Amino acid sequence: MKHFGLIVLLLATALLAACEQKPYQPPVPHTEPDKSATKLFAPQREALDKAKGVGKTVEQASKEREESSDKAPGY
């Protein structure tokens, strides 16, 4: 009789585990990205690229100024 309780417990556990319901996940549709979404931030990207170009120009001018001051005769 000792084993009868254990067998019932194991069977009940197995039945409950088998009846577990998994959450439903709908299939993900395979669509191509919207082309207008890439144009959404285009003005901001252009402004950022322009600012980076100005930054490079300023750095280049600074280096040229340092080089010219190094070549100039000192007092």
DOKEBA-477900 format. One record per atom (N, C-alpha, C): atom name; residue number from 1; x, z, y. Coordinates in steps of 0.02 Angstrom, whole numbers, always signed. Layout:
// DOKEBA-477900
KOLGU / at / i / east / up / north
KOLGU / CA / NUM / X / Z / Y
...
This chain:
// DOKEBA-477900
KOLGU / at / i / east / up / north
KOLGU / N / 1 / +41 / +0 / -59
KOLGU / CA / 1 / +0 / +0 / +0
KOLGU / C / 1 / +43 / +0 / +63
KOLGU / N / 2 / +104 / +25 / +58
KOLGU / CA / 2 / +148 / +26 / +116
KOLGU / C / 2 / +161 / -45 / +140
KOLGU / N / 3 / +172 / -89 / +95
KOLGU / CA / 3 / +190 / -157 / +112
KOLGU / C / 3 / +130 / -197 / +137
KOLGU / N / 4 / +70 / -175 / +121
KOLGU / CA / 4 / +10 / -210 / +142
KOLGU / C / 4 / +4 / -210 / +218
KOLGU / N / 5 / +18 / -154 / +250
KOLGU / CA / 5 / +15 / -149 / +323
KOLGU / C / 5 / +68 / -193 / +356
KOLGU / N / 6 / +126 / -195 / +327
KOLGU / CA / 6 / +180 / -236 / +354
KOLGU / C / 6 / +163 / -310 / +348
KOLGU / N / 7 / +134 / -330 / +292
KOLGU / CA / 7 / +115 / -400 / +282
KOLGU / C / 7 / +61 / -420 / +331
KOLGU / N / 8 / +12 / -377 / +342
KOLGU / CA / 8 / -42 / -391 / +390
KOLGU / C / 8 / -13 / -397 / +460
KOLGU / N / 9 / +32 / -354 / +478
KOLGU / CA / 9 / +63 / -356 / +544
KOLGU / C / 9 / +102 / -421 / +553
KOLGU / N / 10 / +140 / -442 / +503
KOLGU / CA / 10 / +179 / -504 / +507
KOLGU / C / 10 / +133 / -565 / +512
KOLGU / N / 11 / +80 / -566 / +473
KOLGU / CA / 11 / +32 / -621 / +476
KOLGU / C / 11 / -3 / -624 / +545
KOLGU / N / 12 / -21 / -568 / +572
KOLGU / CA / 12 / -54 / -567 / +637
KOLGU / C / 12 / -6 / -592 / +691
KOLGU / N / 13 / +56 / -572 / +687
KOLGU / CA / 13 / +107 / -594 / +735
KOLGU / C / 13 / +118 / -669 / +730
KOLGU / N / 14 / +120 / -695 / +668
KOLGU / CA / 14 / +131 / -767 / +658
KOLGU / C / 14 / +71 / -806 / +686
KOLGU / N / 15 / +11 / -782 / +674
KOLGU / CA / 15 / -48 / -817 / +699
KOLGU / C / 15 / -51 / -817 / +776
KOLGU / N / 16 / -34 / -761 / +805
KOLGU / CA / 16 / -34 / -757 / +879
KOLGU / C / 16 / +20 / -802 / +909
KOLGU / N / 17 / +77 / -805 / +877
KOLGU / CA / 17 / +131 / -848 / +902
KOLGU / C / 17 / +113 / -922 / +895
KOLGU / N / 18 / +78 / -939 / +842
KOLGU / CA / 18 / +59 / -1009 / +830
KOLGU / C / 18 / +5 / -1031 / +880
KOLGU / N / 19 / -35 / -985 / +904
KOLGU / CA / 19 / -90 / -1001 / +949
KOLGU / C / 19 / -70 / -1000 / +1022
KOLGU / N / 20 / -7 / -988 / +1036
KOLGU / CA / 20 / +16 / -985 / +1106
KOLGU / C / 20 / +3 / -1052 / +1140
KOLGU / N / 21 / -28 / -1049 / +1197
KOLGU / CA / 21 / -45 / -1110 / +1234
KOLGU / C / 21 / +9 / -1124 / +1286
KOLGU / N / 22 / +37 / -1183 / +1284
KOLGU / CA / 22 / +89 / -1201 / +1332
KOLGU / C / 22 / +56 / -1229 / +1394
KOLGU / N / 23 / +85 / -1217 / +1453
KOLGU / CA / 23 / +55 / -1242 / +1515
KOLGU / C / 23 / +57 / -1319 / +1517
KOLGU / N / 24 / +5 / -1348 / +1543
KOLGU / CA / 24 / +0 / -1420 / +1548
KOLGU / C / 24 / +41 / -1445 / +1607
KOLGU / N / 25 / +82 / -1495 / +1594
KOLGU / CA / 25 / +120 / -1527 / +1647
KOLGU / C / 25 / +103 / -1601 / +1647
KOLGU / N / 26 / +72 / -1624 / +1701
KOLGU / CA / 26 / +54 / -1695 / +1703
KOLGU / C / 26 / +116 / -1739 / +1705
KOLGU / N / 27 / +112 / -1798 / +1677
KOLGU / CA / 27 / +170 / -1843 / +1678
KOLGU / C / 27 / +189 / -1863 / +1749
KOLGU / N / 28 / +253 / -1869 / +1760
KOLGU / CA / 28 / +278 / -1889 / +1826
KOLGU / C / 28 / +276 / -1965 / +1831
KOLGU / N / 29 / +241 / -1991 / +1881
KOLGU / CA / 29 / +238 / -2064 / +1888
KOLGU / C / 29 / +305 / -2091 / +1912
KOLGU / N / 30 / +324 / -2148 / +1885
KOLGU / CA / 30 / +386 / -2180 / +1904
KOLGU / C / 30 / +371 / -2232 / +1958
KOLGU / N / 31 / +380 / -2212 / +2020
KOLGU / CA / 31 / +367 / -2258 / +2075
KOLGU / C / 31 / +432 / -2266 / +2114
KOLGU / N / 32 / +436 / -2321 / +2149
KOLGU / CA / 32 / +495 / -2333 / +2190
KOLGU / C / 32 / +487 / -2295 / +2256
KOLGU / N / 33 / +542 / -2273 / +2286
KOLGU / CA / 33 / +538 / -2236 / +2349
KOLGU / C / 33 / +509 / -2280 / +2404
KOLGU / N / 34 / +476 / -2246 / +2450
KOLGU / CA / 34 / +445 / -2281 / +2506
KOLGU / C / 34 / +499 / -2306 / +2554
KOLGU / N / 35 / +497 / -2369 / +2570
KOLGU / CA / 35 / +548 / -2399 / +2614
KOLGU / C / 35 / +541 / -2372 / +2686
KOLGU / N / 36 / +481 / -2353 / +2707
KOLGU / CA / 36 / +473 / -2328 / +2775
KOLGU / C / 36 / +504 / -2259 / +2783
KOLGU / N / 37 / +512 / -2223 / +2728
KOLGU / CA / 37 / +542 / -2156 / +2732
KOLGU / C / 37 / +615 / -2161 / +2752
KOLGU / N / 38 / +650 / -2213 / +2733
KOLGU / CA / 38 / +720 / -2220 / +2752
KOLGU / C / 38 / +727 / -2236 / +2826
KOLGU / N / 39 / +675 / -2266 / +2855
KOLGU / CA / 39 / +678 / -2283 / +2926
KOLGU / C / 39 / +657 / -2224 / +2970
KOLGU / N / 40 / +633 / -2171 / +2939
KOLGU / CA / 40 / +607 / -2115 / +2976
KOLGU / C / 40 / +660 / -2082 / +3020
KOLGU / N / 41 / +720 / -2072 / +2994
KOLGU / CA / 41 / +772 / -2038 / +3031
KOLGU / C / 41 / +826 / -2086 / +3056
KOLGU / N / 42 / +812 / -2150 / +3057
KOLGU / CA / 42 / +861 / -2199 / +3078
KOLGU / C / 42 / +886 / -2187 / +3150
KOLGU / N / 43 / +843 / -2172 / +3199
KOLGU / CA / 43 / +869 / -2160 / +3267
KOLGU / C / 43 / +917 / -2100 / +3269
KOLGU / N / 44 / +900 / -2047 / +3231
KOLGU / CA / 44 / +944 / -1988 / +3231
KOLGU / C / 44 / +1011 / -2004 / +3199
KOLGU / N / 45 / +1009 / -2044 / +3145
KOLGU / CA / 45 / +1072 / -2063 / +3113
KOLGU / C / 45 / +1115 / -2106 / +3159
KOLGU / N / 46 / +1083 / -2152 / +3194
KOLGU / CA / 46 / +1121 / -2195 / +3240
KOLGU / C / 46 / +1152 / -2153 / +3296
KOLGU / N / 47 / +1115 / -2105 / +3322
KOLGU / CA / 47 / +1142 / -2061 / +3374
KOLGU / C / 47 / +1200 / -2020 / +3347
KOLGU / N / 48 / +1194 / -1996 / +3286
KOLGU / CA / 48 / +1248 / -1957 / +3256
KOLGU / C / 48 / +1310 / -1999 / +3246
KOLGU / N / 49 / +1302 / -2060 / +3221
KOLGU / CA / 49 / +1359 / -2105 / +3212
KOLGU / C / 49 / +1392 / -2121 / +3279
KOLGU / N / 50 / +1351 / -2130 / +3331
KOLGU / CA / 50 / +1378 / -2144 / +3397
KOLGU / C / 50 / +1418 / -2085 / +3423
KOLGU / N / 51 / +1392 / -2025 / +3412
KOLGU / CA / 51 / +1427 / -1964 / +3434
KOLGU / C / 51 / +1493 / -1956 / +3396
KOLGU / N / 52 / +1493 / -1972 / +3331
KOLGU / CA / 52 / +1556 / -1968 / +3293
KOLGU / C / 52 / +1607 / -2018 / +3320
KOLGU / N / 53 / +1584 / -2078 / +3340
KOLGU / CA / 53 / +1628 / -2128 / +3368
KOLGU / C / 53 / +1658 / -2104 / +3434
KOLGU / N / 54 / +1617 / -2072 / +3475
KOLGU / CA / 54 / +1642 / -2045 / +3538
KOLGU / C / 54 / +1693 / -1990 / +3525
KOLGU / N / 55 / +1680 / -1949 / +3475
KOLGU / CA / 55 / +1728 / -1895 / +3458
KOLGU / C / 55 / +1795 / -1923 / +3437
KOLGU / N / 56 / +1794 / -1977 / +3398
KOLGU / CA / 56 / +1857 / -2009 / +3377
KOLGU / C / 56 / +1894 / -2038 / +3437
KOLGU / N / 57 / +1857 / -2067 / +3483
KOLGU / CA / 57 / +1887 / -2096 / +3543
KOLGU / C / 57 / +1920 / -2042 / +3585
KOLGU / N / 58 / +1887 / -1985 / +3592
KOLGU / CA / 58 / +1915 / -1929 / +3631
KOLGU / C / 58 / +1978 / -1903 / +3597
KOLGU / N / 59 / +1977 / -1897 / +3531
KOLGU / CA / 59 / +2037 / -1873 / +3495
KOLGU / C / 59 / +2095 / -1921 / +3503
KOLGU / N / 60 / +2080 / -1986 / +3500
KOLGU / CA / 60 / +2133 / -2036 / +3507
KOLGU / C / 60 / +2162 / -2034 / +3577
KOLGU / N / 61 / +2120 / -2027 / +3628
KOLGU / CA / 61 / +2144 / -2023 / +3697
KOLGU / C / 61 / +2187 / -1961 / +3706
KOLGU / N / 62 / +2167 / -1905 / +3676
KOLGU / CA / 62 / +2206 / -1843 / +3681
KOLGU / C / 62 / +2275 / -1852 / +3649
KOLGU / N / 63 / +2278 / -1884 / +3591
KOLGU / CA / 63 / +2342 / -1895 / +3559
KOLGU / C / 63 / +2387 / -1940 / +3601
KOLGU / N / 64 / +2357 / -1992 / +3630
KOLGU / CA / 64 / +2396 / -2038 / +3673
KOLGU / C / 64 / +2423 / -2001 / +3734
KOLGU / N / 65 / +2382 / -1957 / +3762
KOLGU / CA / 65 / +2404 / -1918 / +3820
KOLGU / C / 65 / +2461 / -1872 / +3802
KOLGU / N / 66 / +2457 / -1840 / +3743
KOLGU / CA / 66 / +2511 / -1796 / +3721
KOLGU / C / 66 / +2576 / -1835 / +3709
KOLGU / N / 67 / +2569 / -1893 / +3678
KOLGU / CA / 67 / +2628 / -1934 / +3665
KOLGU / C / 67 / +2660 / -1959 / +3730
KOLGU / N / 68 / +2619 / -1977 / +3778
KOLGU / CA / 68 / +2646 / -2001 / +3841
KOLGU / C / 68 / +2679 / -1944 / +3880
KOLGU / N / 69 / +2652 / -1884 / +3874
KOLGU / CA / 69 / +2682 / -1827 / +3909
KOLGU / C / 69 / +2748 / -1807 / +3875
KOLGU / N / 70 / +2752 / -1817 / +3810
KOLGU / CA / 70 / +2815 / -1802 / +3774
KOLGU / C / 70 / +2869 / -1852 / +3794
KOLGU / N / 71 / +2850 / -1914 / +3805
KOLGU / CA / 71 / +2899 / -1966 / +3823
KOLGU / C / 71 / +2920 / -1962 / +3897
KOLGU / N / 72 / +2877 / -1933 / +3938
KOLGU / CA / 72 / +2893 / -1930 / +4010
KOLGU / C / 72 / +2950 / -1880 / +4022
KOLGU / N / 73 / +2992 / -1896 / +4072
KOLGU / CA / 73 / +3047 / -1849 / +4087
KOLGU / C / 73 / +3019 / -1784 / +4115
KOLGU / N / 74 / +3045 / -1729 / +4092
KOLGU / CA / 74 / +3021 / -1663 / +4114
KOLGU / C / 74 / +3057 / -1639 / +4176
KOLGU / N / 75 / +3029 / -1589 / +4206
KOLGU / CA / 75 / +3059 / -1560 / +4266
KOLGU / C / 75 / +3098 / -1499 / +4250
